[in-house]
Amino acid sequence: MRWVKRLLGAWVLWRLLGPVVVPEFKGSQEHPWRLQGRTVYVGDEEFLVREAGPEGRRPILLLHGLAGSSLGEWYQIGQKLATERRVIMIDHRNHGLAPQASGRYEVEDVADDMIGVLDAIGVGAVDAVGYSMGGTIAQALAQRHPGRVSRLVLIATFAAHPDQMKWLRVFGAVVARAWERLTGIGTPEVRSGYLLATGAVDPKHARWLWQETHRRDPDAGAEATLALLRFDSRKWVGRLEIPTMVMIPIDDLLVPPAWQYELASLIPDVELVEIPGARHEVVWTHPERVLEEISGFLD
């Protein structure tokens, strides 16, 4: 037991006094898209918004997923969309360079934030493309702000978590928050490590990916997860009366395809796209296919 106490004591000292360890990145490293952003205020909160493409073209709002950022998920697809469209990307609450808040909020609050940003930059109606958590925000945006969303593209997302899985994931979020508080290691390491290990992100972008995923507070991250778990659009998503596409990566491990098919089944006249061989990281691994489907549907 003595050696256990010594190890525990050494670990506590390291957590209190030791430096933050940054990994060494092999090979030439580069940033995938040096797109400058600007900040705007929504009430007293300051949000980062990045824009690309011709201002006079129809705007498209790209909404990112849980634990991500607008640039971190859309850097491949956004660049190409911007050749024809005005692309708008916003880091939403508790993500990326957006405000980090540890208090409770809902997905619907994030949708209101997005409208506040669009108002601040003088943009009216948009085509909204939401990936994962971004897909729930896109649904809430269309439901809460009629007339502001012209078309919807929902990728690897859902209408609601089944109750059994919801409570399991609530427990997981609480444990993950405790682990990150205790060790300083958690979601950023898992996320960036997975994307690099599976080849979803090119190794030359490893340093950028590490930096992008580490803009995170454990408490803020947990609140974002809990907001997502509480989201439920089943009672109203079918009444939106907006042209909608649901894109399903068939081998998704995080959002089971059955949940995604349920979402599609609730929407009249939905355009359903299935991407065989794609997992949840479809926006990284299949950008050309996603781009093709988005462009064809919106144009």
ZIQUI-V740076 format. One record per residue. N is the residue number from 1. SS is DSSP state (H for helix, E for strand, L for the rest). NEAR is the number of other ideal C-beta (glycine too) atoms within 10 Angstrom. Layout:
BEGIN
<<N;SS;NEAR> <N;SS;NEAR>>
END
This chain:
BEGIN
<<1;L;5> <2;H;6> <3;H;7> <4;H;8> <5;H;9> <6;H;10> <7;H;10> <8;H;10> <9;H;10> <10;H;11> <11;H;13> <12;H;10> <13;H;10> <14;H;12> <15;H;11> <16;H;7> <17;H;7> <18;L;11> <19;L;6> <20;L;6> <21;L;9> <22;L;10> <23;L;11> <24;L;7> <25;L;15> <26;L;10> <27;L;9> <28;L;7> <29;L;14> <30;L;11> <31;L;14> <32;L;17> <33;L;15> <34;L;7> <35;L;18> <36;L;7> <37;E;17> <38;E;11> <39;E;14> <40;E;17> <41;E;11> <42;E;18> <43;L;8> <44;L;6> <45;E;15> <46;E;12> <47;E;23> <48;E;21> <49;E;22> <50;E;21> <51;E;18> <52;E;18> <53;L;19> <54;L;12> <55;L;9> <56;L;6> <57;L;14> <58;L;16> <59;E;20> <60;E;25> <61;E;27> <62;E;27> <63;E;30> <64;L;25> <65;L;27> <66;L;20> <67;L;21> <68;L;22> <69;L;24> <70;H;28> <71;H;24> <72;H;27> <73;H;23> <74;H;26> <75;H;22> <76;H;20> <77;H;23> <78;H;26> <79;H;17> <80;H;16> <81;H;22> <82;L;19> <83;L;11> <84;L;15> <85;L;21> <86;E;19> <87;E;26> <88;E;24> <89;E;25> <90;E;31> <91;L;24> <92;L;28> <93;L;25> <94;L;25> <95;L;27> <96;L;25> <97;L;19> <98;L;24> <99;L;17> <100;L;17> <101;L;15> <102;L;12> <103;L;8> <104;L;10> <105;L;17> <106;L;14> <107;H;23> <108;H;18> <109;H;15> <110;H;26> <111;H;25> <112;H;17> <113;H;22> <114;H;28> <115;H;17> <116;H;16> <117;H;23> <118;H;23> <119;H;13> <120;H;15> <121;L;13> <122;L;7> <123;L;18> <124;L;10> <125;L;15> <126;E;22> <127;E;22> <128;E;29> <129;E;29> <130;E;25> <131;E;28> <132;L;27> <133;H;27> <134;H;33> <135;H;29> <136;H;29> <137;H;31> <138;H;30> <139;H;30> <140;H;23> <141;H;27> <142;H;25> <143;H;17> <144;H;15> <145;L;15> <146;L;10> <147;L;9> <148;L;19> <149;E;24> <150;E;17> <151;E;20> <152;E;24> <153;E;27> <154;E;29> <155;E;29> <156;L;29> <157;L;28> <158;L;26> <159;L;24> <160;E;19> <161;L;19> <162;L;13> <163;H;8> <164;H;8> <165;H;12> <166;H;16> <167;H;12> <168;H;13> <169;H;16> <170;H;16> <171;H;10> <172;H;12> <173;H;19> <174;H;13> <175;H;11> <176;H;18> <177;H;21> <178;H;13> <179;H;14> <180;H;20> <181;H;12> <182;H;12> <183;H;11> <184;L;15> <185;L;11> <186;L;19> <187;H;21> <188;H;21> <189;H;16> <190;H;13> <191;H;21> <192;H;21> <193;H;15> <194;H;13> <195;H;20> <196;H;16> <197;H;9> <198;L;12> <199;L;11> <200;L;17> <201;L;23> <202;L;14> <203;H;14> <204;H;15> <205;H;20> <206;H;20> <207;H;18> <208;H;20> <209;H;23> <210;H;19> <211;H;14> <212;H;24> <213;H;21> <214;L;14> <215;L;15> <216;L;21> <217;L;15> <218;H;19> <219;H;16> <220;H;19> <221;H;23> <222;H;22> <223;H;21> <224;H;25> <225;H;22> <226;H;17> <227;H;22> <228;H;23> <229;H;19> <230;H;16> <231;L;22> <232;E;15> <233;L;22> <234;L;12> <235;L;10> <236;L;14> <237;H;23> <238;H;16> <239;H;11> <240;L;18> <241;L;11> <242;L;19> <243;E;17> <244;E;26> <245;E;21> <246;E;24> <247;E;28> <248;E;25> <249;E;27> <250;L;13> <251;L;13> <252;L;21> <253;L;10> <254;L;13> <255;L;22> <256;L;14> <257;H;15> <258;H;11> <259;H;19> <260;H;25> <261;H;15> <262;H;15> <263;H;25> <264;H;19> <265;H;13> <266;L;19> <267;L;24> <268;L;10> <269;L;7> <270;L;18> <271;E;16> <272;E;14> <273;E;20> <274;E;14> <275;E;20> <276;L;9> <277;L;11> <278;L;21> <279;L;19> <280;L;21> <281;L;24> <282;H;24> <283;H;30> <284;H;21> <285;H;20> <286;L;22> <287;H;17> <288;H;10> <289;H;16> <290;H;25> <291;H;17> <292;H;13> <293;H;18> <294;H;24> <295;H;15> <296;H;11> <297;H;18> <298;H;18> <299;L;9>>
END
